[in-house]
Amino acid sequence: MMNDHNKSATKESRDFAAGKSNSRRRLLKRGASAVVITMASRPVLAWHCKSPSVTASEALNPYTSLAKKNASTRIWADETWGLREWQGNLVRTSNGNGVTEWWESSKPWSVFLQRASLSILYQNVKLEHLTAVGISPPSGMGTMSAVKYLTSSSVPTWKKRVLVAQLNLFTLTGPNSGWLANDLDNCVTMQQLNEMATGSYIVAGKTWSSTDISNYLFNNWMAR
């Protein structure tokens, strides 16, 4: 016999699957050509990413109804580029669903350079180029190019994740992001990421360490 809890869980699964099965099309025009990009729809409120305050509140109150609800939510892949893609200006590997997603055909640095109005090689993007578009890279980056920074074995992982998240937020959100828009700005702001870049971030009365920051960005698919 199915109890109320099981009925609720079954209904939630059906609703979620139905929402994910819907698809949308976006039109990208480049010169005289027009390319139709078919994209799988996202769950409501972007994907599953949570704001820093929600994450901190759930950590402090693990038995709240919100925490319980999210604990049973299935985690879907994000719509951002990861460290691998930013290191080599690569498209993401196809998920094999038969649909060409934008991240399977677009390269991150190529999009960044277009949005930042830069006519340089992506390997030559430096600190001043990032600060010019509102990104405050993690301390210690110096004058090294962003790509060398991301590929260096001596750079801590948490710094790389912060920078990847910042690059994703700049590139994939805002009024000019067009068909690449992914609603990441519903979860985090550039100001918050810039504060995380210091290695210490205060939220909900708790001070996050660089490890906490790194885990937050990774677990929310902002920097993989």
MIDOSE-1310 file (N, C-alpha, C; in nm, 2 decimals, decimal comma, always signed):
residues 224
mmnd	+0,08/-0,12/+0,00/+0,00/+0,00/+0,00/+0,09/+0,12/+0,00; +0,05/+0,22/-0,08/+0,14/+0,34/-0,10/+0,09/+0,45/+0,00; +0,18/+0,49/+0,09/+0,15/+0,59/+0,19/+0,16/+0,73/+0,13; +0,12/+0,83/+0,21/+0,12/+0,97/+0,16/+0,26/+1,01/+0,12
hnks	+0,36/+0,97/+0,19/+0,50/+1,01/+0,16/+0,54/+0,96/+0,02; +0,51/+0,83/+0,00/+0,54/+0,77/-0,13/+0,47/+0,83/-0,25; +0,34/+0,86/-0,22/+0,26/+0,93/-0,32/+0,32/+1,06/-0,36; +0,36/+1,14/-0,26/+0,42/+1,27/-0,28/+0,55/+1,26/-0,36
atke	+0,63/+1,16/-0,32/+0,76/+1,14/-0,39/+0,74/+1,10/-0,54; +0,64/+1,01/-0,56/+0,61/+0,97/-0,70/+0,56/+1,09/-0,78; +0,47/+1,17/-0,72/+0,42/+1,28/-0,80/+0,53/+1,38/-0,83; +0,62/+1,41/-0,73/+0,73/+1,50/-0,75/+0,82/+1,45/-0,86
srdf	+0,85/+1,32/-0,87/+0,93/+1,26/-0,97/+0,87/+1,28/-1,11; +0,73/+1,25/-1,12/+0,66/+1,27/-1,24/+0,67/+1,42/-1,29; +0,64/+1,51/-1,19/+0,64/+1,65/-1,23/+0,78/+1,69/-1,28; +0,89/+1,65/-1,21/+1,02/+1,68/-1,25/+1,06/+1,63/-1,38
aagk	+1,02/+1,50/-1,41/+1,05/+1,44/-1,54/+0,98/+1,51/-1,65; +0,85/+1,55/-1,62/+0,78/+1,62/-1,72/+0,84/+1,76/-1,76; +0,88/+1,83/-1,65/+0,94/+1,96/-1,68/+1,07/+1,95/-1,76; +1,15/+1,84/-1,73/+1,28/+1,82/-1,80/+1,26/+1,78/-1,94
snsr	+1,14/+1,71/-1,97/+1,12/+1,66/-2,10/+1,09/+1,76/-2,20; +1,04/+1,88/-2,16/+1,01/+1,99/-2,25/+1,14/+2,04/-2,31; +1,13/+2,09/-2,43/+1,25/+2,15/-2,49/+1,22/+2,28/-2,55; +1,32/+2,36/-2,57/+1,30/+2,49/-2,63/+1,41/+2,52/-2,73
rrll	+1,38/+2,60/-2,82/+1,47/+2,64/-2,93/+1,51/+2,78/-2,92; +1,64/+2,81/-2,94/+1,69/+2,95/-2,95/+1,75/+2,97/-3,08; +1,74/+3,09/-3,13/+1,79/+3,12/-3,26/+1,92/+3,21/-3,25; +2,03/+3,17/-3,30/+2,15/+3,25/-3,30/+2,18/+3,29/-3,44
krga	+2,19/+3,42/-3,46/+2,22/+3,47/-3,59/+2,37/+3,53/-3,60; +2,44/+3,48/-3,70/+2,58/+3,53/-3,72/+2,59/+3,57/-3,86; +2,59/+3,70/-3,88/+2,60/+3,75/-4,02/+2,47/+3,71/-4,09; +2,48/+3,65/-4,21/+2,36/+3,62/-4,29/+2,30/+3,48/-4,25
savv	+2,38/+3,41/-4,17/+2,34/+3,27/-4,14/+2,26/+3,27/-4,01; +2,18/+3,17/-4,00/+2,10/+3,15/-3,88/+2,11/+3,00/-3,84; +2,14/+2,98/-3,72/+2,16/+2,84/-3,67/+2,06/+2,82/-3,56; +1,98/+2,72/-3,57/+1,88/+2,69/-3,46/+1,95/+2,59/-3,37
itma	+1,95/+2,63/-3,24/+2,01/+2,55/-3,14/+1,90/+2,49/-3,05; +1,89/+2,36/-3,04/+1,79/+2,29/-2,96/+1,85/+2,26/-2,83; +1,79/+2,30/-2,72/+1,84/+2,28/-2,59/+1,74/+2,21/-2,50; +1,79/+2,12/-2,42/+1,70/+2,05/-2,32/+1,67/+2,15/-2,21
srpv	+1,55/+2,16/-2,17/+1,51/+2,26/-2,07/+1,57/+2,23/-1,94; +1,58/+2,33/-1,86/+1,64/+2,32/-1,72/+1,52/+2,30/-1,63; +1,55/+2,24/-1,51/+1,45/+2,24/-1,40/+1,42/+2,38/-1,36; +1,31/+2,40/-1,29/+1,28/+2,54/-1,25/+1,39/+2,60/-1,17
lawh	+1,41/+2,73/-1,18/+1,51/+2,80/-1,11/+1,65/+2,76/-1,15; +1,68/+2,77/-1,28/+1,81/+2,73/-1,34/+1,82/+2,58/-1,32; +1,94/+2,53/-1,27/+1,95/+2,39/-1,24/+1,93/+2,38/-1,08; +2,02/+2,30/-1,02/+2,00/+2,28/-0,88/+2,08/+2,37/-0,79
cksp	+2,15/+2,47/-0,84/+2,24/+2,55/-0,77/+2,17/+2,63/-0,66; +2,24/+2,64/-0,55/+2,18/+2,72/-0,43/+2,27/+2,84/-0,40; +2,21/+2,94/-0,35/+2,28/+3,06/-0,31/+2,37/+3,03/-0,19; +2,47/+3,11/-0,17/+2,56/+3,09/-0,05/+2,48/+3,09/+0,08
svta	+2,38/+3,18/+0,09/+2,30/+3,19/+0,21/+2,22/+3,07/+0,24; +2,16/+3,01/+0,13/+2,08/+2,89/+0,15/+2,17/+2,78/+0,19; +2,28/+2,77/+0,12/+2,38/+2,66/+0,16/+2,42/+2,67/+0,30; +2,45/+2,79/+0,35/+2,50/+2,81/+0,49/+2,39/+2,78/+0,58
seal	+2,26/+2,82/+0,55/+2,15/+2,80/+0,64/+2,12/+2,65/+0,66; +2,13/+2,58/+0,55/+2,11/+2,43/+0,55/+2,21/+2,36/+0,63; +2,34/+2,41/+0,62/+2,45/+2,35/+0,70/+2,43/+2,37/+0,85; +2,37/+2,49/+0,88/+2,35/+2,52/+1,02/+2,23/+2,46/+1,08
npyt	+2,13/+2,43/+0,99/+2,00/+2,37/+1,03/+1,97/+2,25/+0,94; +2,04/+2,14/+0,96/+2,02/+2,03/+0,87/+1,89/+1,96/+0,87; +1,80/+1,99/+0,97/+1,67/+1,93/+0,98/+1,56/+2,01/+0,94; +1,59/+2,12/+0,88/+1,48/+2,21/+0,83/+1,41/+2,14/+0,71
slak	+1,28/+2,18/+0,69/+1,20/+2,12/+0,58/+1,27/+2,15/+0,44; +1,34/+2,27/+0,43/+1,40/+2,30/+0,31/+1,52/+2,20/+0,28; +1,60/+2,17/+0,39/+1,71/+2,08/+0,37/+1,66/+1,94/+0,34; +1,55/+1,90/+0,40/+1,50/+1,77/+0,37/+1,45/+1,76/+0,23
knas	+1,38/+1,86/+0,18/+1,33/+1,86/+0,04/+1,45/+1,85/-0,06; +1,55/+1,93/-0,04/+1,66/+1,93/-0,13/+1,74/+1,80/-0,12; +1,74/+1,74/-0,01/+1,82/+1,61/+0,01/+1,77/+1,50/-0,09; +1,64/+1,51/-0,12/+1,58/+1,40/-0,21/+1,57/+1,45/-0,35
triw	+1,62/+1,57/-0,38/+1,62/+1,62/-0,52/+1,73/+1,56/-0,60; +1,69/+1,50/-0,72/+1,80/+1,45/-0,80/+1,88/+1,56/-0,86; +2,01/+1,53/-0,87/+2,10/+1,63/-0,92/+2,13/+1,61/-1,07; +2,10/+1,72/-1,14/+2,12/+1,71/-1,29/+2,25/+1,79/-1,32
adet	+2,31/+1,75/-1,44/+2,43/+1,82/-1,49/+2,40/+1,97/-1,51; +2,50/+2,05/-1,49/+2,48/+2,20/-1,51/+2,49/+2,24/-1,65; +2,49/+2,37/-1,67/+2,50/+2,43/-1,80/+2,62/+2,53/-1,80; +2,73/+2,49/-1,75/+2,85/+2,57/-1,75/+2,97/+2,50/-1,81
wglr	+3,08/+2,57/-1,83/+3,20/+2,51/-1,87/+3,29/+2,48/-1,75; +3,37/+2,37/-1,75/+3,45/+2,33/-1,64/+3,59/+2,38/-1,66; +3,68/+2,34/-1,56/+3,82/+2,37/-1,56/+3,88/+2,32/-1,69; +3,86/+2,20/-1,73/+3,91/+2,15/-1,85/+3,89/+2,23/-1,97
ewqg	+3,76/+2,28/-1,99/+3,73/+2,36/-2,11/+3,79/+2,50/-2,10; +3,80/+2,56/-1,98/+3,87/+2,69/-1,97/+4,02/+2,68/-1,99; +4,08/+2,57/-1,95/+4,22/+2,55/-1,97/+4,26/+2,55/-2,12; +4,18/+2,48/-2,20/+4,22/+2,46/-2,34/+4,13/+2,52/-2,44
nlvr	+4,03/+2,60/-2,39/+3,93/+2,66/-2,48/+3,86/+2,55/-2,57; +3,81/+2,45/-2,49/+3,75/+2,34/-2,55/+3,60/+2,33/-2,53; +3,53/+2,27/-2,62/+3,38/+2,24/-2,60/+3,37/+2,13/-2,50; +3,26/+2,12/-2,44/+3,23/+2,01/-2,34/+3,20/+1,89/-2,42
tsng	+3,23/+1,77/-2,36/+3,20/+1,65/-2,42/+3,05/+1,63/-2,43; +3,00/+1,57/-2,54/+2,86/+1,55/-2,56/+2,81/+1,45/-2,46; +2,68/+1,48/-2,41/+2,62/+1,39/-2,32/+2,55/+1,27/-2,39; +2,55/+1,27/-2,52/+2,49/+1,16/-2,60/+2,34/+1,16/-2,59
ngvt	+2,28/+1,27/-2,57/+2,13/+1,26/-2,56/+2,06/+1,29/-2,70; +2,15/+1,31/-2,80/+2,09/+1,33/-2,93/+2,06/+1,47/-2,96; +2,08/+1,56/-2,87/+2,06/+1,70/-2,88/+2,19/+1,78/-2,87; +2,21/+1,87/-2,97/+2,33/+1,95/-2,97/+2,32/+2,07/-2,87
ewwe	+2,37/+2,06/-2,75/+2,37/+2,16/-2,65/+2,47/+2,27/-2,69; +2,45/+2,39/-2,64/+2,54/+2,50/-2,68/+2,68/+2,47/-2,63; +2,69/+2,41/-2,51/+2,83/+2,38/-2,46/+2,90/+2,27/-2,53; +2,83/+2,21/-2,63/+2,89/+2,10/-2,71/+2,95/+2,16/-2,84
sskp	+2,91/+2,29/-2,86/+2,95/+2,35/-2,99/+3,02/+2,49/-2,97; +3,02/+2,54/-2,85/+3,08/+2,67/-2,82/+3,20/+2,66/-2,73; +3,31/+2,74/-2,76/+3,43/+2,73/-2,68/+3,43/+2,85/-2,58; +3,46/+2,83/-2,45/+3,44/+2,94/-2,35/+3,52/+3,06/-2,38
wsvf	+3,65/+3,05/-2,41/+3,73/+3,17/-2,43/+3,69/+3,25/-2,55; +3,64/+3,18/-2,65/+3,60/+3,24/-2,77/+3,48/+3,33/-2,74; +3,38/+3,28/-2,66/+3,27/+3,36/-2,62/+3,31/+3,47/-2,53; +3,40/+3,44/-2,43/+3,45/+3,55/-2,34/+3,51/+3,67/-2,42
lqra	+3,60/+3,64/-2,51/+3,66/+3,74/-2,59/+3,56/+3,83/-2,67; +3,46/+3,76/-2,72/+3,35/+3,84/-2,79/+3,28/+3,93/-2,69; +3,24/+3,88/-2,58/+3,16/+3,96/-2,48/+3,25/+4,07/-2,42; +3,38/+4,04/-2,40/+3,47/+4,14/-2,35/+3,52/+4,24/-2,45
slsi	+3,48/+4,22/-2,58/+3,53/+4,30/-2,69/+3,68/+4,30/-2,70; +3,74/+4,19/-2,69/+3,89/+4,18/-2,69/+3,93/+4,11/-2,82; +4,03/+4,17/-2,89/+4,08/+4,11/-3,01/+4,22/+4,06/-2,99; +4,23/+3,96/-2,90/+4,36/+3,90/-2,87/+4,35/+3,75/-2,86
lyqn	+4,46/+3,68/-2,85/+4,45/+3,53/-2,83/+4,41/+3,50/-2,69; +4,33/+3,40/-2,67/+4,28/+3,37/-2,54/+4,39/+3,34/-2,44; +4,50/+3,29/-2,49/+4,62/+3,26/-2,40/+4,68/+3,39/-2,34; +4,64/+3,51/-2,40/+4,70/+3,63/-2,36/+4,61/+3,71/-2,27
vkle	+4,50/+3,66/-2,23/+4,41/+3,73/-2,14/+4,47/+3,74/-2,00; +4,50/+3,86/-1,95/+4,57/+3,88/-1,83/+4,48/+3,94/-1,72; +4,54/+3,97/-1,61/+4,47/+4,03/-1,49/+4,39/+4,15/-1,53; +4,45/+4,24/-1,60/+4,39/+4,37/-1,63/+4,27/+4,35/-1,72
hlta	+4,27/+4,25/-1,80/+4,15/+4,22/-1,89/+4,03/+4,17/-1,80; +4,06/+4,10/-1,70/+3,96/+4,04/-1,61/+3,90/+4,15/-1,52; +3,99/+4,23/-1,47/+3,94/+4,34/-1,38/+3,85/+4,44/-1,46; +3,88/+4,46/-1,59/+3,81/+4,55/-1,67/+3,66/+4,51/-1,69
vgis	+3,63/+4,38/-1,67/+3,50/+4,34/-1,69/+3,43/+4,30/-1,55; +3,50/+4,34/-1,44/+3,44/+4,33/-1,31/+3,48/+4,20/-1,23; +3,58/+4,13/-1,28/+3,63/+4,01/-1,22/+3,75/+4,05/-1,13; +3,75/+4,01/-1,00/+3,86/+4,03/-0,91/+3,92/+3,89/-0,89
ppsg	+4,02/+3,85/-0,97/+4,08/+3,71/-0,96/+4,13/+3,69/-0,82; +4,15/+3,56/-0,78/+4,20/+3,53/-0,65/+4,34/+3,59/-0,63; +4,37/+3,63/-0,51/+4,50/+3,69/-0,48/+4,62/+3,60/-0,52; +4,72/+3,66/-0,57/+4,84/+3,58/-0,60/+4,85/+3,55/-0,75
mgtm	+4,75/+3,60/-0,83/+4,76/+3,56/-0,97/+4,87/+3,64/-1,04; +4,89/+3,76/-0,99/+5,00/+3,85/-1,05/+4,97/+3,89/-1,19; +5,07/+3,88/-1,28/+5,05/+3,92/-1,42/+5,04/+3,80/-1,51; +5,04/+3,69/-1,45/+5,03/+3,57/-1,53/+4,90/+3,56/-1,61
savk	+4,90/+3,50/-1,73/+4,78/+3,49/-1,81/+4,68/+3,40/-1,74; +4,56/+3,42/-1,76/+4,45/+3,34/-1,70/+4,47/+3,19/-1,73; +4,51/+3,16/-1,85/+4,52/+3,02/-1,89/+4,64/+2,96/-1,82; +4,75/+3,02/-1,81/+4,86/+2,97/-1,74/+4,83/+2,95/-1,59
ylts	+4,75/+3,05/-1,54/+4,71/+3,04/-1,40/+4,62/+2,91/-1,38; +4,53/+2,88/-1,47/+4,44/+2,77/-1,46/+4,52/+2,64/-1,48; +4,62/+2,64/-1,56/+4,69/+2,51/-1,59/+4,81/+2,49/-1,50; +4,85/+2,58/-1,42/+4,97/+2,57/-1,33/+4,94/+2,47/-1,22
ssvp	+5,03/+2,38/-1,20/+5,02/+2,28/-1,09/+5,04/+2,34/-0,96; +5,10/+2,45/-0,95/+5,14/+2,52/-0,82/+5,02/+2,60/-0,77; +4,92/+2,62/-0,85/+4,80/+2,71/-0,80/+4,70/+2,62/-0,73; +4,66/+2,65/-0,61/+4,56/+2,57/-0,54/+4,43/+2,56/-0,62
twkk	+4,37/+2,44/-0,60/+4,24/+2,41/-0,67/+4,13/+2,51/-0,64; +4,12/+2,56/-0,52/+4,01/+2,65/-0,48/+4,02/+2,78/-0,56; +4,14/+2,83/-0,59/+4,16/+2,95/-0,67/+4,12/+2,93/-0,81; +4,15/+2,81/-0,86/+4,11/+2,78/-1,00/+3,96/+2,77/-1,01
rvlv	+3,90/+2,72/-0,91/+3,75/+2,70/-0,91/+3,68/+2,84/-0,90; +3,74/+2,93/-0,82/+3,68/+3,06/-0,81/+3,69/+3,13/-0,94; +3,80/+3,13/-1,01/+3,82/+3,19/-1,14/+3,73/+3,13/-1,24; +3,72/+3,00/-1,25/+3,63/+2,94/-1,34/+3,48/+2,99/-1,32
aqln	+3,44/+2,99/-1,19/+3,31/+3,04/-1,16/+3,29/+3,18/-1,21; +3,39/+3,27/-1,18/+3,38/+3,41/-1,22/+3,37/+3,42/-1,38; +3,45/+3,34/-1,45/+3,44/+3,34/-1,59/+3,31/+3,29/-1,65; +3,26/+3,19/-1,58/+3,13/+3,14/-1,62/+3,02/+3,24/-1,60
lftl	+3,02/+3,31/-1,49/+2,92/+3,40/-1,45/+2,92/+3,52/-1,55; +3,04/+3,57/-1,58/+3,05/+3,68/-1,68/+3,01/+3,64/-1,82; +3,05/+3,52/-1,86/+3,02/+3,48/-2,00/+2,88/+3,43/-2,02; +2,82/+3,37/-1,92/+2,69/+3,31/-1,94/+2,57/+3,38/-1,88
tgpn	+2,59/+3,50/-1,83/+2,47/+3,57/-1,78/+2,47/+3,71/-1,83; +2,37/+3,79/-1,80/+2,36/+3,93/-1,84/+2,28/+3,95/-1,96; +2,25/+4,08/-1,99/+2,17/+4,11/-2,11/+2,22/+4,07/-2,24; +2,35/+4,05/-2,26/+2,41/+4,02/-2,39/+2,45/+3,88/-2,40
sgwl	+2,41/+3,79/-2,31/+2,45/+3,65/-2,32/+2,37/+3,57/-2,42; +2,25/+3,63/-2,45/+2,17/+3,56/-2,56/+2,13/+3,42/-2,53; +2,15/+3,33/-2,63/+2,11/+3,19/-2,61/+2,20/+3,12/-2,52; +2,31/+3,18/-2,48/+2,40/+3,11/-2,38/+2,36/+3,13/-2,24
andl	+2,26/+3,22/-2,21/+2,22/+3,25/-2,08/+2,18/+3,13/-2,00; +2,23/+3,11/-1,88/+2,20/+2,99/-1,80/+2,14/+3,02/-1,66; +2,11/+3,14/-1,63/+2,05/+3,18/-1,50/+2,14/+3,16/-1,38; +2,27/+3,14/-1,40/+2,36/+3,13/-1,29/+2,35/+3,25/-1,19
dncv	+2,32/+3,36/-1,24/+2,31/+3,48/-1,16/+2,19/+3,48/-1,06; +2,11/+3,38/-1,07/+2,00/+3,36/-0,98/+2,05/+3,29/-0,85; +2,17/+3,24/-0,86/+2,23/+3,16/-0,75/+2,35/+3,24/-0,68; +2,42/+3,32/-0,76/+2,54/+3,39/-0,70/+2,57/+3,51/-0,78
tmqq	+2,63/+3,61/-0,72/+2,66/+3,73/-0,79/+2,81/+3,75/-0,81; +2,85/+3,83/-0,89/+3,00/+3,85/-0,91/+3,06/+3,91/-0,79; +2,99/+4,00/-0,72/+3,04/+4,05/-0,59/+3,07/+3,94/-0,49; +2,98/+3,84/-0,48/+3,00/+3,73/-0,39/+3,12/+3,65/-0,43
lnem	+3,13/+3,62/-0,56/+3,25/+3,55/-0,61/+3,38/+3,62/-0,59; +3,37/+3,75/-0,61/+3,49/+3,84/-0,58/+3,53/+3,83/-0,44; +3,44/+3,83/-0,35/+3,47/+3,81/-0,21/+3,53/+3,68/-0,17; +3,47/+3,57/-0,24/+3,53/+3,44/-0,22/+3,67/+3,43/-0,27
atgs	+3,70/+3,51/-0,37/+3,84/+3,51/-0,42/+3,95/+3,55/-0,32; +3,90/+3,61/-0,21/+4,00/+3,64/-0,10/+4,04/+3,52/-0,02; +3,96/+3,41/-0,03/+3,99/+3,29/+0,04/+3,91/+3,28/+0,17; +3,83/+3,38/+0,20/+3,75/+3,39/+0,33/+3,62/+3,46/+0,30
yiva	+3,51/+3,39/+0,32/+3,38/+3,45/+0,28/+3,29/+3,43/+0,40; +3,23/+3,54/+0,44/+3,13/+3,54/+0,56/+2,99/+3,53/+0,51; +2,91/+3,43/+0,55/+2,77/+3,42/+0,51/+2,69/+3,36/+0,62; +2,58/+3,42/+0,65/+2,49/+3,37/+0,76/+2,57/+3,35/+0,89
gktw	+2,66/+3,45/+0,92/+2,73/+3,44/+1,05/+2,84/+3,34/+1,05; +2,87/+3,27/+0,94/+2,97/+3,17/+0,94/+3,08/+3,21/+0,84; +3,21/+3,19/+0,88/+3,32/+3,23/+0,79/+3,36/+3,10/+0,71; +3,35/+3,11/+0,58/+3,39/+3,00/+0,50/+3,54/+3,00/+0,47
sstd	+3,60/+2,89/+0,48/+3,74/+2,88/+0,45/+3,76/+2,86/+0,30; +3,88/+2,85/+0,25/+3,90/+2,83/+0,11/+3,84/+2,69/+0,07; +3,85/+2,60/+0,16/+3,79/+2,46/+0,13/+3,64/+2,47/+0,12; +3,58/+2,54/+0,21/+3,43/+2,56/+0,20/+3,39/+2,62/+0,07
isny	+3,47/+2,73/+0,03/+3,44/+2,80/-0,09/+3,45/+2,70/-0,21; +3,56/+2,63/-0,21/+3,59/+2,53/-0,32/+3,48/+2,43/-0,33; +3,43/+2,38/-0,22/+3,33/+2,28/-0,22/+3,19/+2,33/-0,26; +3,16/+2,46/-0,22/+3,04/+2,52/-0,26/+3,03/+2,53/-0,42
lfnn	+3,14/+2,58/-0,48/+3,15/+2,60/-0,62/+3,14/+2,47/-0,70; +3,21/+2,37/-0,64/+3,21/+2,24/-0,71/+3,07/+2,17/-0,70; +3,02/+2,17/-0,58/+2,89/+2,10/-0,56/+2,77/+2,16/-0,62; +2,78/+2,29/-0,66/+2,68/+2,36/-0,73/+2,70/+2,37/-0,88
wmar	+2,80/+2,30/-0,93/+2,83/+2,29/-1,07/+2,87/+2,43/-1,13; +2,92/+2,51/-1,05/+2,97/+2,64/-1,10/+3,11/+2,64/-1,15; +3,19/+2,54/-1,10/+3,33/+2,52/-1,14/+3,37/+2,38/-1,12; +3,36/+2,30/-1,23/+3,40/+2,16/-1,22/+3,53/+2,13/-1,29
